[in-house]
Amino acid sequence: MAEENGISYTPDQILVSNGAKQSILQAVLAVCSPGDEVIIPAPFWVSYPEMARLADAKPVILPTHISENFLLDPKLLESELNEKSRLLIICSPSNPTGSVYPRKLLEEIAQIVGRHPRLLVLSDEIYEHIIYAPATHTSFAFLPGMWERTLTVNGFSKAFAMTGWRLGYLAGPKHFVAACGKIQSQSTSGASSIAQKAGVAALGLGYAGGEAVSIMVKAFQERRDYLVKNFGELEGVKISEPKGAFYLFLDFSSYYGAEAEGFGLIKDSESLCRFLLDNAQVALVPGDAFGNDSCIRISYAASLPTLQAAVERIKKALISLRPAVPA
């Protein structure tokens, strides 16, 4: 973290867990009390609001817009903060949108956080190494005055393709990390020693994962470029080009209201995904799961030939819905 992110921690300021998901849940449970508010920009990773509810806290969802690359508006953030605001969750690069917060925007958000002494930030940086130039990653804890206010979460599942190994970590001020450690000691105890050995090997690949991760990111970018070009040719589809991660979050809402023969009404993201599953045999994720029903999420963590076949199937299936799209 010191070498790649410019933030330093001692061993007692880091907690290794069974995946970044456990790290996030424990952080929310440790810092939130009943009635506290957890600020979550939408679209969001599906677990954030439920984790807040597990802590008897209230998730406060702040919408973002595809025209602004799904980035949080600082003015909206400031307008929603109050004495109950306890935790702001930022995920950059983002699941499900692939958006990357530029440093200037993070600095604006940090200034707002600085004016609210009770507010902490959970910075989910699990996709930090899957990023496409010229975009760059900035750790929130690196910003002036934010080290003491930030709980940084990362892990090995994305950059090192180690999802099943379940290895993640939390870094932050000692008293917060110690509280998370108490929760973990009564649930899973330590992370698997076998996974930790694998994690050491992954870190040994070099700066930002070395050549192996660089080759993987280059392949992801090729797939992203292919999908952006092809979905950009579809009538009525709105796109925010991802700057990181491996997801496209596409606005297909212009197809809502169409009647599909043998299927019925396409009324929302869930019915559109069911239609494409039935008629194109392509599995997509409805946007309502992420807090934005106008969109659907497409993962390009698959081979380019597989994605090419999927695009052709989607295009063919959507032909029958085209009358719903305004000319």
N, C-alpha and C positions, 0 to 999 in steps of 0.2 A: 504493500500500500504506500510505503514511503517512496519507493522508486517510481511507481507508475502513477500515483495519485497525489503525491506531495503531502500526504497526511501520515503522521507517525503515531504509533500506539505501543504501549508496553504489553507484555503477555496478559496481565490482569485486566486489560481493557479490550480483550478479544475473547469471544465465546464461539467455539466450534460446535456446530449442531448437525442433526441429521437432515441436511438440506436447508436452503435459504428460506423455504416456507416455514419451517419450524422457527428459524431465527426471527422472522417477521411476526409470527403469532406471539412468541414469547415477549417481544418488544412491546407489542400492543397491550398484552396482559399486564406487563410490568409497570407501564407508565400511565395507563388509563384507569380512572375510577368511574363508578356508575354515574351516569349523567354527563360525563365529558363528551366533547365532540371531536370526531376524527374527520379531518378535511380530506376529501378524495376527489381529485379531478377525474371527470369522465370523458372518454372511455377509460375504464380501469380494469386491472386484473381481477378476475371474478372473486377472489378470496378476500380482498381488502374489506369490503363492507361487512362480510360475515365475521371476520376476525374482530372488527369493532364491536359487533353485537355480542360476541362471546365474552367480551370484557364489560358488558353492560354499558357500553358507550354508544353514542349516536353517530352513525355515518352521515356526514353532510356532503352531498354530491354536488360538485361544481361543474357545469357543462363547459365543454370546449367545442370548437367548430372546425370542420374540415378545411374551410377557407383559411384558417390560421394554423394549419398543420396540427390541430388538436393540442395546442399548447395553452397552458393556463394563463388567463388574463390577470395580471397583478391587481388591477383595480377591482375586479370581481372578488379576488381573494380577500383583499382588505375590507371590502364591504361586508363580508360574511363572518369576519372574526369577532369574537366576543370573549367574555371572561371564562366561558366554558370550553373554548377552543384549546385542545391539548396537543394534538398531533396532526401534522400535515404530511401526507404520503406523496412522494414524488418518485416516479419510475422513469428513468431515462438511461438508455433507450427504452422505449415503451412497449409493453405488451398490453393492448393488441395493435397499436397504431404504427409502431416503428419510429415514432417521433423522437427527436433528440433535442433536449433543452439547450440552447446556446448559452454561453457563459453570461452574456449581458442580461438575458432574461432571468437567469438564476440569481444574479446580483441584485436585480430589482426585487425578487421574491425574498432574498436574504434581508434586505433593508426593512421589508414589512415584518418579517419574523423578528427582527431586532427590536421592533417597537412593541412587541407582545411578549413580555418576559416569561409567561407560562407556556408558550407554544414551543413544541419540539418538532423536529423534522425527521421522518424516517425516509432515508434515501435508498431506494431499491436499485442497485446498480448491477444486477445479474447479467445484463446484456452488454456491459461496457466495452468488451473487446470485439463485439459484432457491430461494427460501425463503418460507415462508408464516407470516404473523403469527398468533400472537404470538411464534413462534420467532425467535431472532436468532442471527447467526453470530459466533463468537469465534475469532480466529486463535490457535493454540496458542502461537506465538512472542510474543504479547502478554502472556501470563501471567508473573508475577514469576519471574525467573531462567531463563526458558525460551528467550529469544532466542538465547543461545549454544548451546542444545542442539537447536534445531529447524531442519529443512530444510523450507521452505514451498514447495509446488508449486501452480501455478495455470495458467490458460490461457484461450483465447478460444472454444473449441469449444462450450461449453454455454451460457453466458449470452448470447453473441453469435451463436450458431448458425453458427459458423465451423469446423465439424468438418473439412471437406476442406482448409482453408487450412493446417493443421498448424502451430500456433503456441502455444507454452507457455513457461513460465519457472520457474526455481528461484531462491529467495532464501535466504540463510543466511550464516553466518560465512565470511570470505574464504577461509580455507584449504580448507574443504570445497568451496566453489564453484569454486575454482581446480582442484582435483582433478577435478571433474566436467567442467570446461572442457578438461582434457587428454584425457579420454576422447572428448569430442565432437570435438575437433580431429583425431582419428585415425579418425573414423567419417563424420560428415556435414558437418563444419565448421559454418558459421553457418546460421541459419534463412533461408528464402527472403526476399529483400528485398521482393518483391511482397507476401508475407503480412505482413511487418512494417509496410508502409505501410497495409495493411488494418487491422492491429491499432491503429495510431495513430488511424485514423478511428473505430474502435470506442470507444477510450478517450475520444475527443472527444464522445461522446454525453452525457457528464455523469456525476455521482455515481452509482455502482452501475448504470451503463448508461442512466441517464436514463429518459425516458418510454417509449422503445421497449422496453426490458427490462421495465419495470413493466407494460406492456400484455401482454407475453408471459407474465409470471409470473401475472397475473390469469387469463389463459386456462388456464394449467396448473392453477391452483387450482380453477377451475370443472370441469375434467375430473377432477381428483382427487376432488372432492366427489361427482361423479356415480358414479365407479367404487366409491368406498367405500360409498356408499348401496346400490348395486345388488348388489355382491358380499356386502355385509353381510346381504342378504336370502336368500343361498344357504345351505341347510342344511349344517352341518358345516365351513364355511369360517372360519378365524381371520384377523383383520386387525390390523395395526399401522398406524395412520393415518400416512402420510408427512408430515413437517414440511418437507421440501425435496426437491430434484431432481425427476425426473418418472417415478418407478417405484413400483409396488406390489409388495410381496413377500408373497404370500398363502400361507397354510398350507392345502393341499388334501389333507393326508395321510389325512383320514378317508375319502377315496375310494379309497385304496390297498386292494387285495384284491378289488376288484370285477372281474367278468368282463364284457367288452363284446362283444356279439354281432358276429361278423365281424372282430373285432380280437384278442381274447384278454385276458390278465390285465393289469390296471393295477396294477403292483407298486411303482412309484417315480415320481419327478418326470419322468424321461425318457420313460417309457411313457405317462404322462398327457399330456405335451406332444405326443407323437406321435399319440395318440388324438384330441386336439383339433385337430391339424393335419389329420388324415385326415377327421374327421367334422364339423368346424366350419369348416375352412379358416381358422383363426386361428393365427398364429405366436406362440408364447410361448417363454420360455427356462427350461429345467429348473433347479431350485434347486441340484442337486448340483454344477453348474459353479461356484457361489458358496459352496460349503461347507455347504449346508443342504438335504438331499434332501427335507425335508417340504414345501418351498415351491416356487412357480413365480414368475418375474418377469414382470410386465406393464409395458410402457412406454406412457405416455400422451403421448408426443411425436407425436401424430397428431390429426387433427381430431375434434371431438366427435361428428359424425355417424358417422365411421368407428368410433370407440370404442363408440357406441350399437349399431351393427350387430354388432360383435364380441361385446359382452355378450350380446345376444340369441342369437347362434349358440352361445356357450359354454353358456348356460343350457339351450338345447334339447338340446345334445349330452350334458349331464350328467344329464338326466332318466333315461336308461337305466342310469346308475350308482348311482342313489339308494338302491337296496337295501343297498349297502355302508355307508351312513352310519347310525350308531347313532341310534335314535329319541330 
